[in-house]
Amino acid sequence: MHTDDRSSRRRAGWGLALLAGLTFLSPQPAEAAEPRSRVILNGELVQVTFNDGDSFRVLGGDLKGAKARLAGYNTLESYGPVHLWGTWTAKEMYVIAKMATLHARRGVWECSSDGSLDTYGRMLVVCPALREDLVRRGMAHVMTIDDQPGDATLLAAQREAQKERRGIWAHGIPAFILTSLHSVEEDTTGEGSYNRLISSDDAHSVQWRHSNRYSECSKVCHMTYDVSDEIIDSVTAALREDTAVAVIVEPLDDAALRRVVAEFAEFRHIGRDVPPDQREPLRRHMMGYVSAGKLGTSPGQPAACMIHVDFKRRFGTGRAACLK
């Protein structure tokens, strides 16, 4: 934590800027006019419209109409005040999301794509200067969609932003950022629903598996739990002798197994030491340990939160009440 006067003034300045921006950046009908920006995409200068700080739609050239997701980082959702952590208010975080969009729109960024698509069918695009600039300003965080850490240059920029308490880091740094919510009825693959968590340390992704049905405008929080070292050691020893999960546990050395238990104890998910296809079976089994009281009685504390709104209710005249 910074306690010097200069840091205090910096944080106070952020607060005033955010509050002043609430009215200026509230959704206006004029946004439907699609503000036009320019990027250099694969060497060609094209017009685009930025939907938020990490996506745009191409308005001209050979790729006209293509939707692009900018890879390697993530900005907060800009369709409404849905993010919340630390001592921020949801409206303040919404302002940061809108500021990231405006910052992206004001530049001319050099970008490239090899034609790869994300899971939503959007073209994956890399805009190195834009993503580093947004991350360094604290208007975005580094992100991957798997177990791997983020780009080293981006992580260095993020650590600088965190140290200086810029942007989204000004009022708290959760261990994981909740970036998306999926209610159980939104599962279209039959593989189960999950919410996505991103490490604020190295940017790796975690699928928070669940079977919850979220009502519109409900707040969903990633919880953290305080568990003593003694309990972690005890559960690690018990798991080593647990024949029900022996096929999962046996390949892990003692240090790796303890990491798995410690991460589960604090966050209720299974870490990267366990192969992806074995994580959910082990998580379900260890939830039995929780139910039996083997991981203590900590009620948990909310860390990063989001407001759930179905995709069809995020835009237009039929927007959810909590977005208006």
C-alpha positions, -999 to 999 in steps of 0.1 A, spaced: 0 0 0 12 35 -8 9 59 21 28 90 9 10 122 0 17 119 -37 1 85 -39 -29 96 -19 -34 126 -42 -31 103 -72 -58 80 -59 -80 110 -49 -76 123 -84 -87 90 -99 -118 91 -77 -127 126 -87 -122 118 -124 -143 87 -121 -172 105 -104 -170 133 -129 -172 107 -157 -203 90 -145 -226 114 -163 -203 120 -193 -199 83 -200 -235 71 -193 -249 52 -223 -263 77 -248 -285 70 -279 -258 86 -300 -236 55 -294 -257 37 -319 -241 59 -346 -210 36 -343 -180 59 -336 -154 52 -363 -117 47 -356 -88 34 -377 -64 6 -372 -37 -8 -395 -48 -44 -398 -23 -67 -416 -7 -37 -432 -40 -22 -444 -55 10 -429 -92 2 -422 -121 18 -404 -134 0 -373 -158 6 -345 -146 -4 -310 -173 -20 -290 -151 -18 -259 -114 -17 -252 -108 -53 -264 -130 -58 -294 -140 -41 -326 -159 -46 -358 -143 -39 -392 -162 -14 -413 -142 -14 -445 -117 -33 -466 -115 -70 -474 -125 -79 -439 -156 -57 -437 -181 -69 -412 -156 -91 -393 -158 -90 -356 -125 -90 -338 -114 -100 -303 -81 -85 -293 -59 -112 -278 -38 -112 -247 -58 -89 -224 -92 -81 -212 -111 -49 -204 -141 -47 -180 -175 -52 -195 -188 -19 -209 -225 -27 -213 -232 -17 -177 -220 -15 -141 -215 -52 -135 -180 -55 -120 -172 -51 -84 -142 -57 -61 -122 -40 -33 -137 -7 -23 -148 2 -58 -185 8 -66 -199 -9 -97 -205 25 -113 -169 35 -108 -156 3 -124 -181 9 -153 -165 43 -159 -131 26 -162 -146 2 -188 -159 32 -208 -126 50 -205 -108 20 -220 -132 20 -249 -126 57 -255 -89 53 -253 -89 26 -279 -111 47 -302 -87 77 -301 -56 60 -314 -45 45 -347 -32 11 -337 -11 -14 -357 -27 -49 -355 -24 -83 -371 -43 -115 -374 -36 -149 -388 -73 -156 -392 -77 -177 -361 -111 -175 -344 -122 -175 -307 -150 -197 -293 -175 -171 -303 -164 -170 -339 -146 -137 -337 -113 -131 -354 -84 -131 -330 -63 -99 -335 -31 -88 -318 -26 -51 -313 7 -49 -293 8 -12 -285 -28 -9 -276 -29 -38 -252 3 -27 -235 -9 9 -232 -42 -2 -217 -26 -26 -193 0 -1 -181 -27 25 -175 -47 0 -154 -76 1 -179 -72 -36 -187 -56 -68 -172 -36 -95 -189 -55 -127 -198 -50 -161 -213 -77 -187 -219 -57 -217 -206 -31 -227 -179 -3 -207 -194 9 -173 -180 4 -142 -200 29 -124 -222 60 -114 -202 60 -78 -214 23 -73 -206 28 -89 -171 56 -65 -164 33 -36 -174 6 -50 -152 28 -53 -122 38 -17 -127 2 -6 -128 -6 -27 -97 24 -13 -78 13 23 -86 -24 14 -79 -35 26 -114 -70 22 -128 -87 -10 -118 -60 -17 -92 -65 15 -72 -89 0 -46 -79 -36 -43 -62 -64 -62 -82 -97 -60 -63 -129 -65 -86 -137 -94 -108 -115 -116 -142 -128 -125 -146 -120 -162 -177 -139 -173 -208 -156 -158 -228 -184 -173 -260 -196 -156 -267 -233 -158 -293 -230 -185 -267 -213 -208 -248 -245 -212 -251 -254 -249 -224 -281 -251 -236 -305 -224 -202 -301 -206 -216 -280 -178 -216 -243 -170 -186 -224 -158 -175 -189 -149 -141 -176 -160 -115 -165 -135 -82 -148 -145 -52 -147 -122 -42 -112 -114 -6 -125 -108 3 -144 -140 -30 -141 -160 -37 -178 -164 -74 -188 -167 -95 -210 -144 -129 -225 -153 -151 -221 -122 -174 -251 -127 -209 -249 -111 -245 -259 -115 -261 -226 -104 -290 -209 -120 -285 -171 -117 -315 -147 -117 -313 -115 -136 -292 -88 -119 -281 -111 -92 -246 -105 -78 -222 -135 -80 -189 -134 -61 -158 -155 -62 -152 -163 -26 -119 -168 -7 -115 -188 25 -91 -186 53 -76 -220 61 -47 -227 85 -15 -244 75 -23 -272 99 -56 -279 82 -39 -279 48 -13 -304 60 -40 -326 75 -61 -326 43 -30 -332 22 -22 -363 43 -58 -375 42 -60 -371 4 -28 -391 -1 -45 -420 16 -79 -415 -1 -83 -445 -24 -113 -429 -42 -90 -404 -59 -57 -424 -59 -54 -424 -97 -54 -386 -96 -33 -381 -64 -5 -407 -69 13 -390 -98 17 -358 -77 47 -354 -54 42 -341 -19 49 -304 -28 25 -305 -58 -3 -322 -38 0 -296 -10 -2 -268 -36 -34 -284 -49 -49 -286 -15 -39 -251 -5 -54 -236 -37 -86 -255 -33 -88 -246 4 -85 -209 -5 -104 -207 -38 -124 -239 -42 -109 -248 -75 -82 -273 -86 -49 -259 -97 -26 -265 -126 -7 -294 -110 -37 -317 -119 -44 -325 -156 -75 -306 -169 -97 -337 -174 -91 -347 -137 -98 -314 -121 -136 -315 -119 -137 -351 -105 -112 -341 -78 -130 -308 -71 -163 -326 -66 -146 -351 -43 -130 -324 -22 -162 -306 -19 -172 -336 2 -143 -327 25 -158 -292 28 -192 -306 36 -177 -328 63 -159 -298 79 -124 -311 71 -114 -277 57 -125 -256 87 -155 -233 92 -144 -202 74 -176 -186 59 -156 -171 31 -152 -135 19 -163 -121 -14 -134 -111 -37 -142 -102 -73 -179 -100 -81 -201 -96 -112 -238 -89 -119 -254 -115 -140 -274 -104 -171 -283 -127 -199 -267 -116 -232 -301 -109 -248 -308 -83 -220 -276 -63 -222 -284 -40 -251 -312 -21 -268 -346 -11 -254 -351 -43 -235 -320 -39 -213 -321 -53 -177 -332 -28 -150 -298 -30 -133 -281 -17 -165 -302 14 -169 
